[in-house]
Amino acid sequence: MAQLFTKTTQAIFWNNNKTAIQRMLDYDYVIKRETPSVAAIVAPTSGNKFEKFFWGGDEVMIPLYKTTAAAKMFAAWEETNPNFPPLPIRIRIPSVNS
């Protein structure tokens, strides 16, 4: 069976959930990914622009598109499309020390 996700997998986020995106980028940085796992953001209520996020101590600009078609055209490296529900979901991750 082919591997679904790899160390280089990148995603297009649907909706501009800045908190979820920043958490994903923080995790990427902590596990020492070479590039952010977020390739682009699709937000139908927004215009085409860039959003600024932190990557460790630096900042990265992630493109924001109005349609998925536009995002796929410009972010051709995208492999997955996570869709986060509008309500917060809590995931418990056990501590290393517990």
C-alpha positions in Angstrom: 0.0 0.0 0.0 1.3 3.4 -0.9 2.1 5.8 1.9 -0.5 8.6 2.2 1.7 11.2 4.0 5.4 11.7 3.8 8.0 14.1 5.3 7.4 16.4 2.3 3.6 16.3 2.1 2.0 19.8 1.9 -1.6 20.8 2.3 -4.1 23.4 1.1 -6.2 24.6 4.0 -9.9 25.2 3.5 -10.9 28.4 5.4 -8.5 30.7 7.1 -8.4 29.1 10.5 -5.3 31.0 11.7 -5.0 29.2 15.0 -5.1 25.7 13.4 -2.6 26.8 10.7 -0.2 28.3 13.2 -0.3 25.2 15.4 0.4 23.0 12.4 3.4 25.2 11.5 4.6 25.2 15.1 4.5 21.4 15.0 6.4 21.3 11.7 9.1 23.5 13.2 9.4 21.5 16.4 9.8 18.2 14.4 12.4 20.0 12.2 10.5 19.8 8.8 12.5 21.6 6.1 9.4 23.3 4.7 6.0 24.2 6.1 3.3 21.6 5.6 0.8 24.3 4.6 1.2 25.2 0.9 -1.8 27.5 0.6 -5.1 28.6 2.1 -8.5 28.8 0.4 -11.0 31.3 1.9 -14.0 32.1 -0.4 -14.9 35.3 1.6 -11.4 36.7 1.1 -9.4 38.0 -1.8 -6.1 36.7 -3.2 -3.4 37.8 -0.9 -0.8 36.5 1.6 -1.1 35.7 5.3 1.8 36.0 7.6 2.6 33.2 10.1 5.5 32.3 12.3 8.0 29.6 11.5 10.1 29.3 14.6 11.6 32.8 15.1 11.0 33.7 11.4 7.9 34.7 9.5 6.5 32.9 6.4 4.0 34.2 3.9 1.4 31.7 2.9 -0.7 32.5 -0.2 -4.5 32.8 0.4 -6.8 32.2 -2.6 -10.5 32.7 -3.2 -11.1 29.3 -4.9 -9.6 25.8 -4.7 -9.1 25.9 -8.4 -6.9 29.0 -8.1 -4.9 27.5 -5.2 -4.3 24.2 -7.1 -3.2 26.2 -10.1 -0.5 28.1 -8.2 0.3 25.6 -5.4 0.8 22.6 -7.7 2.8 20.8 -5.0 -0.2 20.3 -2.8 -1.1 16.7 -1.9 -3.8 16.9 0.8 -6.7 19.1 1.7 -7.6 19.1 5.4 -11.0 20.4 6.2 -11.4 21.5 9.8 -14.9 21.9 11.2 -16.0 25.3 12.5 -16.4 24.1 16.1 -13.3 23.5 18.2 -12.3 19.8 18.7 -10.0 18.9 21.6 -7.5 16.2 21.0 -5.7 14.9 24.0 -2.0 14.1 23.4 -0.4 12.2 26.2 2.7 13.8 27.7 6.1 12.2 27.3 6.4 12.2 31.1 3.1 10.6 31.9 
